[in-house]
């Protein structure tokens, strides 16, 4: 369930418009592009979730196994999976959202495995 929700956030991010920052000093971006103090650096989360450069030629296909490493969930780097942004300005609700996803998974699993008279009322 966690992987499906993360794929959804990647392909259709909640904040899909352009976001950006103004550089405080000269810097070099990971792709070796140089920016000068005061330059604007913008990105679009909607486009980044579909970039073959980041996700492979099948970037727009639903492939949950992208998030698995030997059958175990392996989260992507926050600078690649930008649904919650990254760095010092990462979304403060990210951990809460993950906790809610895990809680709902636990309740779903418990209600499926329990006899009907012991299932939690949701």
C-alpha positions as CSV (number, residue, x, y, z in Angstrom):
1,X,0.0,0.0,0.0
2,X,2.8,2.4,0.9
3,X,4.4,1.9,-2.5
4,X,1.2,2.5,-4.4
5,X,0.6,5.8,-2.6
6,X,4.2,6.9,-3.2
7,X,3.8,6.1,-6.9
8,X,0.7,8.2,-6.9
9,X,2.5,11.1,-5.2
10,X,5.3,10.8,-7.8
11,X,3.1,10.7,-10.9
12,X,0.4,13.1,-9.6
13,X,2.1,15.3,-6.9
14,X,-0.1,17.2,-4.6
15,X,1.9,20.4,-5.4
16,X,2.5,20.0,-9.1
17,X,3.2,23.5,-10.2
18,X,6.6,25.1,-10.5
19,X,8.5,25.7,-7.3
20,X,11.8,27.5,-6.9
21,X,14.3,29.3,-4.9
22,X,16.7,32.1,-5.3
23,X,20.4,31.3,-4.8
24,X,22.2,32.9,-1.8
25,X,25.7,32.3,-3.3
26,X,27.4,31.0,-6.4
27,X,26.9,27.2,-6.6
28,X,27.1,24.2,-8.9
29,X,24.0,22.0,-9.3
30,X,24.3,18.2,-9.3
31,X,24.2,18.2,-13.1
32,X,27.2,20.5,-13.0
33,X,25.2,23.6,-14.1
34,X,26.7,26.7,-12.5
35,X,24.4,29.3,-10.9
36,X,25.3,32.7,-9.6
37,X,24.2,34.4,-6.5
38,X,20.7,35.8,-7.0
39,X,19.8,33.4,-9.9
40,X,16.4,31.7,-9.7
41,X,16.3,27.9,-9.7
42,X,12.9,26.3,-10.5
43,X,11.6,22.8,-10.9
44,X,8.2,21.2,-11.7
45,X,7.4,18.2,-9.6
46,X,4.8,17.0,-12.1
47,X,7.4,16.8,-14.9
48,X,10.1,15.3,-12.6
49,X,7.8,12.4,-11.7
50,X,7.7,11.5,-15.4
51,X,11.3,12.1,-16.4
52,X,12.9,9.1,-18.2
53,X,16.3,10.4,-17.0
54,X,15.2,9.8,-13.4
55,X,12.8,6.8,-13.7
56,X,13.8,5.0,-16.9
57,X,12.2,4.8,-20.3
58,X,9.0,3.4,-18.8
59,X,8.7,6.3,-16.4
60,X,5.0,6.8,-17.0
61,X,4.1,3.1,-16.4
62,X,2.8,1.8,-13.1
63,X,5.7,-0.3,-11.8
64,X,5.7,-0.8,-8.0
65,X,8.9,-3.0,-8.2
66,X,10.8,0.3,-8.8
67,X,10.6,0.9,-5.1
68,X,11.7,-2.6,-4.1
69,X,15.2,-3.8,-3.5
70,X,15.2,-7.7,-3.0
71,X,11.5,-7.5,-2.0
72,X,12.1,-4.8,0.6
73,X,10.8,-1.2,0.3
74,X,13.6,1.1,-0.7
75,X,12.7,4.8,-0.6
76,X,14.1,7.1,-3.3
77,X,16.3,10.1,-2.5
78,X,14.2,13.2,-1.7
79,X,15.9,15.1,-4.5
80,X,14.7,12.5,-7.0
81,X,11.2,11.9,-5.4
82,X,10.2,15.5,-4.9
83,X,6.6,15.1,-3.8
84,X,7.6,16.3,-0.3
85,X,10.4,18.6,-1.5
86,X,13.8,18.0,-0.1
87,X,16.6,19.5,2.0
88,X,16.0,21.9,4.9
89,X,12.6,22.9,3.5
90,X,11.2,19.3,3.3
91,X,7.5,19.1,4.1
92,X,6.9,18.9,7.8
93,X,3.9,16.6,7.2
94,X,5.9,13.9,5.4
95,X,6.6,11.7,8.5
96,X,3.0,12.2,9.7
97,X,1.7,11.1,6.3
98,X,4.0,8.0,6.3
99,X,2.8,7.2,9.8
100,X,-0.8,7.4,8.8
101,X,-0.2,5.2,5.8
102,X,1.5,2.6,8.0
103,X,-1.4,2.9,10.6
104,X,-4.0,2.3,7.9
105,X,-2.0,-0.7,6.6
106,X,-1.9,-2.2,10.1
107,X,-5.7,-1.6,10.6
108,X,-6.5,-3.1,7.2
109,X,-4.3,-6.2,7.9
110,X,-5.7,-6.6,11.4
111,X,-9.3,-6.3,10.2
112,X,-8.7,-8.8,7.3
113,X,-7.1,-11.4,9.6
114,X,-9.5,-11.2,12.5
115,X,-12.8,-12.9,12.9
116,X,-15.7,-10.6,12.1
117,X,-16.7,-10.1,15.7
118,X,-13.2,-8.9,16.7
119,X,-12.5,-6.5,13.8
120,X,-11.9,-2.9,14.6
121,X,-14.7,-0.5,13.7
122,X,-13.4,1.9,11.1
